Amino acid sequence: MPDGTPVEIYTLKSDAVEARITTYGARIVSIRTADRNGKVDNVVLGCSSLAEYLEETCYLGAIAGRYANRIAKAQFSIDGETFQLPKNDGENSLHGGIIGFSHLVWTAREVPGGVEMSLVSKDGDQGYPGTLTVQVRYTLSGSALRIDYTSTTDKPTVVNLTNHAYFNLGGAGSGTILDEEVTILADKYTPIGEGLIPTGEQAPVEGTPMDFRQATAVGKRIGDDFDQLKLGSGYDHNYVLHGENGEDKVGAYVHNYVLRGKNGEEKVAAIVRDPRTGRVLTVTTTEPGMQFYTGYYLPEKNAGLALETQHYPNSPNQPSFPSTMLRPGETRQSTTTFTFTTDK
């Protein structure tokens, strides 16, 4: 780092996958896996040097926090006290502020099958209350890269962590993701308004271009005359994986995963298939939501897609959304797994 802090990269290997994780932003640098013909390639967007990571602005592979996604007007209240955050996305706060977790060097230690990244965010960091202690553990087993998140605090605060990897199953640099077929196991999403802030509504996907309950090419409807696609410059929306009561109405089986399960239980969120290479990515998570972003603002438009498992954007200001509150004595835990397979 410019101040002399060393940055490390850990390489996790199995028979099916190689994943590289760096302590700068606890980022996924690369994931290498084979296509249906056995050709191995990197399927996430990344940089080739630390200097490039210090300059990039798209959170490539990073852990976003203390609050991933957006908080409206960069403020929220806890127990009657209002907290002001830096405005780094118009009038809003995005991904934890100007110097969020993605911009910090984490402490790493090897664990069985992987590496655990740790960070202590002091009381008042980027305006957030409480000293927050976070561990993010990456473990690799066979074709599955698992991410376990754990957070504790010494004062009431809000926390929402995600990994911001951009996937291109054709191989990073192989073109756009518009032909990749996406399935999202959600019958509702949270519509956005000005500044991509959710309106508070949970709207049905049925009958709209937001419906990915059946495998659909990303580019098939991305240019439709639909206000949400215009506001998001494509897809940049949070999907409700299980409704407020934790129910799942999809009720099917995919890749032998049971899709039913309440929040807090790992269930399928999304499946991505690249028709050309045959690579398939299955995303499972304990989180109640997932931000589907098709990379409009990447240096190469639509070069990758993000599947950010999370609590909903602006939840601290939306009492009807699942709570992101964390109080002393509580532990916030979540798990997301990326599993890589191929079709025939």
Sequence and secondary structure as in RCSB ss.txt:
>XXXX:A:sequence
MPDGTPVEIYTLKSDAVEARITTYGARIVSIRTADRNGKVDNVVLGCSSLAEYLEETCYLGAIAGRYANRIAKAQ
FSIDGETFQLPKNDGENSLHGGIIGFSHLVWTAREVPGGVEMSLVSKDGDQGYPGTLTVQVRYTLSGSALRIDYT
STTDKPTVVNLTNHAYFNLGGAGSGTILDEEVTILADKYTPIGEGLIPTGEQAPVEGTPMDFRQATAVGKRIGDD
FDQLKLGSGYDHNYVLHGENGEDKVGAYVHNYVLRGKNGEEKVAAIVRDPRTGRVLTVTTTEPGMQFYTGYYLPE
KNAGLALETQHYPNSPNQPSFPSTMLRPGETRQSTTTFTFTTDK
>XXXX:A:secstr
 TTS    EEEEE SSEEEEEETBTTEEEEEEEE TTS EEE B   SSHHHHHH  S TT EE SB SEEGGGE
EEETTEEEE    BTTBEETTSTT GGGSB EEEEETTEEEEEEEE TTGGG  S EEEEEEEEEETTEEEEEEE
EEESS EE B EE  EE TT TTS  STTSEEEE  SEEE B GGG B S  EE TTSTT  SS EEGGGSTTSS
 HHHHHTTS EEEEESS TT   S   EETTEE    TTS EEEEEEE TTT EEEEEEESSSEEEEE  TTSSS
TTS EEEEEES TTGGG TTS   EE TT  EEEEEEEEEEE  
